[in-house]
Amino acid sequence: MQANNITPKRNGLIMNTQCLPDNGQLQLGFQGLGRREVVAKFDGGHVSSDGGVLLLREVEARIGILKELAGCFQDHRNPTRIEHTIEELVAQRVYGIALGYEDLDDHDRLRTDPLLAVAVGKTDPAGEHRQSADDRGKALAGKSTLNRLELSSEKCDRYRRTPVDFDKIRETLVNSFIRITEMKQGVPEKLILDIDATDDKIHGNQEGKHFHKYYDSHCYLPLYIFCNDHPLCAALECSSIDPAKGSVKQLEYIISRLRTRWPKVKIVVRADSGFCRDYIMNWCEGNNTDYSACRHTQFCPAGQSARWYLPVQVEIRNRLPY
């Protein structure tokens, strides 16, 4: 497609930055919303700086992981007063984090963004038909509504009407990985599971607050297990315990589910020295699972920018090909 020459700005009017041969403006088409078309233009109107959320929406339309996660909640709210479904709330929160808005306070501004509302699935992206006059113009949920969802537990009470099944969330993460892997590449021959813990800094007096010397801050120490870019486990833990605590339980569940689906798949567990524990290695050896774990680290010599230098010894057992 060949573009015409750009016409300069005249009389204070902003001209099109790129034009089609018939002087029509460049348009980018995305997946529709019901019977509506979703088109990106450059002629003003409702403007959003978070255009990347439409790409996230395209990904979700293909893999459906947010819909599956929303299915782990039950909704005991009054149906006549619900304006935001569980799936919409989960999508709003996840998209916000992916766009860099990790604080719930950010959603008091984001709730007026029509582009985010389109991505979430709102049929009224401008919020013109909200029940309350104070909410009109704000299509999305505010921080308080999202906070109640985040505080959901397995119990249902007066203030938390959306109980969640944590075991179902764990199952959903593994099942979605199996489904997406088969969709992309079929049955895999080998899987590498990366297990690690990292800091989640605490800025208040939350329950479980503890100072961690390595991260030089008060933080939680959640445990993560990934295969490629897909999360298989995300378990919140206090930073006062061994980061490897509970890892065998998580590995046992994940690997058993993977082998049930793919009996011949070869699985390798990869970790750093924080997970070089005899009970983890013994479990791997007893369950036909290869592993690669760093045993020791050497402190970086003076003048080097890296915090840690090179592993002195790497523990590799069983049938690793490298």
C-alpha positions as CSV (number, residue, x, y, z in Angstrom):
1,M,0.0,0.0,0.0
2,Q,1.6,3.3,-1.1
3,A,0.9,6.4,0.9
4,N,0.4,9.9,-0.6
5,N,2.6,12.8,0.3
6,I,1.8,14.2,3.8
7,T,0.0,17.5,3.7
8,P,1.4,20.1,6.1
9,K,-0.4,21.6,9.0
10,R,-2.4,24.7,8.0
11,N,-4.7,27.1,9.8
12,G,-4.2,25.3,13.1
13,L,-5.7,22.1,11.8
14,I,-3.9,18.8,12.4
15,M,-3.6,16.9,9.2
16,N,-3.5,13.1,8.8
17,T,0.0,11.8,9.6
18,Q,-0.4,9.2,6.9
19,C,-3.0,9.0,4.1
20,L,-4.2,6.3,1.8
21,P,-4.3,6.8,-2.0
22,D,-8.0,8.0,-1.7
23,N,-7.1,10.4,1.1
24,G,-8.8,8.1,3.6
25,Q,-6.9,7.7,6.9
26,L,-4.8,4.7,7.9
27,Q,-6.9,2.3,9.9
28,L,-5.9,-0.8,12.0
29,G,-8.6,-3.4,12.4
30,F,-8.9,-5.6,15.5
31,Q,-11.3,-8.3,16.6
32,G,-14.9,-7.0,16.9
33,L,-16.9,-6.5,20.1
34,G,-20.3,-8.2,19.4
35,R,-21.6,-6.6,16.2
36,R,-19.3,-3.6,16.6
37,E,-16.1,-3.1,14.7
38,V,-12.9,-2.2,16.7
39,V,-10.8,0.1,14.5
40,A,-7.7,2.2,15.4
41,K,-7.6,5.6,13.7
42,F,-5.5,8.7,14.1
43,D,-8.2,11.4,13.9
44,G,-8.6,12.3,17.6
45,G,-11.8,11.5,19.4
46,H,-11.4,9.3,22.5
47,V,-7.7,9.0,23.0
48,S,-5.9,6.4,25.0
49,S,-2.1,5.9,25.7
50,D,-2.7,2.1,26.3
51,G,-3.2,0.9,22.8
52,G,-1.3,-2.3,23.5
53,V,-4.2,-3.6,25.5
54,L,-5.9,-4.5,22.2
55,L,-3.0,-6.9,21.5
56,L,-3.5,-8.4,24.9
57,R,-7.2,-8.8,24.1
58,E,-6.2,-10.6,20.9
59,V,-4.1,-13.0,22.9
60,E,-6.8,-13.7,25.4
61,A,-9.3,-14.3,22.5
62,R,-7.0,-17.1,21.4
63,I,-5.9,-18.8,24.7
64,G,-8.8,-17.9,27.0
65,I,-6.8,-18.1,30.2
66,L,-8.6,-15.2,31.9
67,K,-12.0,-16.7,31.3
68,E,-10.7,-20.0,32.9
69,L,-9.4,-18.1,35.9
70,A,-12.7,-16.2,36.3
71,G,-14.4,-19.6,36.4
72,C,-12.5,-20.4,39.7
73,F,-14.7,-17.8,41.5
74,Q,-18.3,-18.1,42.6
75,D,-20.5,-15.0,42.5
76,H,-23.0,-14.6,45.4
77,R,-23.7,-10.9,44.8
78,N,-27.2,-9.5,44.2
79,P,-27.8,-10.1,40.5
80,T,-29.9,-7.0,40.2
81,R,-27.0,-4.8,41.3
82,I,-24.2,-6.4,39.3
83,E,-22.6,-4.2,36.7
84,H,-19.2,-5.9,36.4
85,T,-19.0,-9.6,36.0
86,I,-16.3,-11.7,37.6
87,E,-14.7,-12.2,34.1
88,E,-14.7,-8.5,33.5
89,L,-13.1,-7.7,36.9
90,V,-10.4,-10.4,36.4
91,A,-9.6,-9.0,32.9
92,Q,-9.5,-5.4,34.1
93,R,-7.1,-6.2,36.9
94,V,-4.8,-8.4,34.8
95,Y,-4.7,-6.0,31.8
96,G,-4.0,-3.2,34.2
97,I,-1.0,-5.0,35.7
98,A,0.2,-5.9,32.2
99,L,0.1,-2.2,31.2
100,G,2.1,-1.2,34.3
101,Y,-0.7,-0.2,36.6
102,E,0.0,-2.5,39.5
103,D,-1.7,-0.3,42.2
104,L,-5.5,-0.5,42.6
105,D,-5.6,3.3,43.0
106,D,-4.7,3.6,39.3
107,H,-8.1,2.2,38.4
108,D,-9.9,5.3,39.6
109,R,-8.5,6.9,36.5
110,L,-8.4,3.8,34.3
111,R,-12.1,3.2,34.8
112,T,-12.8,6.1,32.4
113,D,-10.6,4.7,29.6
114,P,-12.9,3.5,26.8
115,L,-10.1,1.4,25.2
116,L,-9.5,-0.6,28.3
117,A,-13.3,-1.0,28.6
118,V,-13.4,-2.4,25.0
119,A,-10.6,-4.9,25.9
120,V,-12.5,-6.0,29.1
121,G,-15.6,-6.6,27.0
122,K,-17.9,-3.8,28.0
123,T,-20.7,-3.2,25.5
124,D,-21.0,0.4,26.8
125,P,-17.3,1.5,26.6
126,A,-18.1,5.1,27.5
127,G,-20.2,4.2,30.5
128,E,-23.1,6.3,29.4
129,H,-25.8,3.9,30.6
130,R,-24.6,3.1,34.2
131,Q,-27.2,2.7,36.8
132,S,-25.9,5.4,39.0
133,A,-25.6,9.0,37.7
134,D,-22.3,9.3,39.6
135,D,-20.8,6.4,37.7
136,R,-21.8,7.5,34.2
137,G,-18.8,8.1,32.1
138,K,-16.9,5.4,34.0
139,A,-17.5,2.1,32.3
140,L,-15.1,0.1,34.5
141,A,-14.9,-0.9,38.1
142,G,-13.2,1.3,40.7
143,K,-10.5,0.4,43.2
144,S,-12.9,-0.7,45.9
145,T,-14.7,-3.2,43.8
146,L,-11.4,-4.7,42.5
147,N,-10.1,-4.8,46.1
148,R,-13.0,-6.9,47.3
149,L,-12.3,-9.3,44.5
150,E,-8.6,-9.5,45.4
151,L,-9.5,-10.2,49.0
152,S,-11.6,-13.2,48.1
153,S,-11.0,-16.3,50.1
154,E,-12.6,-19.7,50.1
155,K,-15.3,-18.4,52.5
156,C,-18.2,-16.3,51.6
157,D,-19.2,-13.5,54.1
158,R,-21.0,-10.2,54.2
159,Y,-18.1,-8.2,52.7
160,R,-16.6,-10.8,50.3
161,R,-19.3,-12.3,48.1
162,T,-17.0,-13.9,45.5
163,P,-15.3,-16.9,47.1
164,V,-12.5,-18.6,45.1
165,D,-11.3,-22.2,44.9
166,F,-7.5,-22.0,45.2
167,D,-7.1,-25.7,44.2
168,K,-9.1,-24.9,41.0
169,I,-6.8,-22.0,40.2
170,R,-3.8,-24.3,40.5
171,E,-5.5,-26.8,38.3
172,T,-6.4,-24.1,35.8
173,L,-2.8,-23.0,35.4
174,V,-1.6,-26.5,34.5
175,N,-4.6,-27.3,32.3
176,S,-4.2,-24.1,30.4
177,F,-0.5,-24.8,29.8
178,I,-1.4,-28.3,28.5
179,R,-4.0,-26.9,26.2
180,I,-1.9,-24.0,24.8
181,T,1.1,-26.3,24.3
182,E,-0.8,-28.8,22.3
183,M,-2.4,-26.0,20.3
184,K,1.0,-24.5,19.4
185,Q,3.3,-27.6,19.0
186,G,1.4,-30.7,19.7
187,V,2.8,-33.2,22.2
188,P,6.2,-32.0,23.5
189,E,9.2,-34.3,23.8
190,K,10.9,-32.4,26.7
191,L,9.8,-29.8,29.2
192,I,12.1,-27.6,31.4
193,L,10.5,-26.4,34.6
194,D,12.2,-23.3,36.1
195,I,11.6,-22.9,39.8
196,D,12.5,-19.9,41.8
197,A,11.4,-17.4,44.4
198,T,11.6,-13.6,44.2
199,D,10.8,-10.6,46.3
200,D,7.4,-8.9,46.5
201,K,8.1,-5.7,48.5
202,I,5.8,-4.7,51.3
203,H,5.1,-1.0,51.9
204,G,2.8,-1.3,54.9
205,N,2.2,-3.5,57.9
206,Q,0.7,-6.4,56.1
207,E,0.4,-9.8,57.8
208,G,3.6,-11.8,57.4
209,K,5.8,-8.8,57.1
210,H,9.5,-9.7,57.4
211,F,12.8,-8.1,56.5
212,H,14.9,-10.1,54.0
213,K,18.6,-9.3,54.1
214,Y,19.4,-10.4,50.5
215,Y,16.7,-8.1,49.0
216,D,17.4,-5.4,51.7
217,S,13.7,-4.8,52.2
218,H,10.5,-6.0,53.9
219,C,8.9,-8.4,51.4
220,Y,7.0,-11.6,50.7
221,L,8.9,-14.4,48.9
222,P,6.4,-16.0,46.4
223,L,7.4,-19.3,44.8
224,Y,7.1,-19.5,41.0
225,I,7.3,-22.4,38.6
226,F,7.4,-21.6,34.9
227,C,7.7,-23.6,31.7
228,N,8.9,-21.3,29.0
229,D,6.7,-18.2,29.6
230,H,3.8,-20.0,31.1
231,P,3.2,-19.9,34.9
232,L,2.5,-23.3,36.4
233,C,2.7,-22.2,40.1
234,A,2.5,-18.9,41.9
235,A,2.4,-19.4,45.7
236,L,2.7,-16.5,48.1
237,E,5.1,-17.2,51.0
238,C,6.6,-15.2,53.8
239,S,10.3,-14.2,53.4
240,S,11.1,-15.6,56.9
241,I,11.1,-19.2,55.6
242,D,13.4,-21.3,53.3
243,P,12.4,-20.3,49.7
244,A,12.5,-24.0,48.7
245,K,9.8,-24.9,51.3
246,G,6.8,-26.5,49.7
247,S,8.5,-26.8,46.3
248,V,8.3,-30.7,46.3
249,K,4.6,-30.5,46.9
250,Q,4.1,-28.2,44.0
251,L,6.4,-30.1,41.7
252,E,4.7,-33.4,42.6
253,Y,1.3,-32.0,41.6
254,I,2.5,-30.3,38.4
255,I,4.6,-33.2,37.1
256,S,2.0,-35.8,37.8
257,R,-0.6,-33.8,35.8
258,L,1.8,-33.3,32.9
259,R,2.7,-37.0,32.8
260,T,-0.9,-38.0,33.0
261,R,-1.5,-36.1,29.8
262,W,1.9,-36.8,28.2
263,P,3.3,-40.1,29.6
264,K,6.5,-40.1,27.5
265,V,7.5,-36.5,28.0
266,K,11.0,-35.9,29.5
267,I,10.9,-33.4,32.3
268,V,13.9,-31.4,33.6
269,V,13.7,-29.2,36.8
270,R,16.1,-26.3,36.7
271,A,16.9,-24.1,39.7
272,D,19.6,-22.0,41.4
273,S,21.5,-22.7,44.6
274,G,18.5,-21.7,46.7
275,F,16.8,-24.9,45.7
276,C,19.8,-27.2,45.8
277,R,18.3,-29.3,48.6
278,D,18.8,-33.0,49.1
279,Y,15.1,-33.7,49.6
280,I,14.3,-32.0,46.2
281,M,17.0,-33.9,44.3
282,N,16.0,-37.1,46.0
283,W,12.4,-36.6,45.0
284,C,13.5,-35.9,41.4
285,E,15.7,-39.0,41.2
286,G,12.9,-41.2,42.7
287,N,10.3,-39.9,40.2
288,N,12.2,-40.2,36.9
289,T,12.8,-36.4,36.7
290,D,16.1,-34.9,35.6
291,Y,17.4,-31.7,37.3
292,S,20.0,-29.1,37.0
293,A,20.8,-27.1,40.2
294,C,23.7,-24.7,41.1
295,R,25.3,-25.9,44.3
296,H,27.5,-22.9,45.2
297,T,28.1,-19.3,44.1
298,Q,31.2,-17.2,44.2
299,F,31.0,-13.6,45.2
300,C,31.8,-11.2,42.4
301,P,35.4,-9.9,42.5
302,A,36.0,-6.2,43.2
303,G,35.4,-4.0,40.3
304,Q,32.9,-6.2,38.6
305,S,29.3,-4.9,38.1
306,A,27.5,-8.2,38.6
307,R,26.3,-9.0,42.1
308,W,27.2,-12.7,41.7
309,Y,29.9,-14.0,39.5
310,L,30.0,-17.6,38.2
311,P,28.7,-20.9,39.7
312,V,31.6,-22.9,41.1
313,Q,29.9,-26.2,40.7
314,V,26.7,-27.3,39.0
315,E,24.8,-30.4,40.1
316,I,23.6,-32.4,37.1
317,R,22.2,-35.8,37.6
318,N,20.3,-38.5,35.7
319,R,20.2,-38.3,31.9
320,L,20.7,-34.7,31.0
321,P,22.0,-34.3,27.4
322,Y,24.1,-31.3,28.2
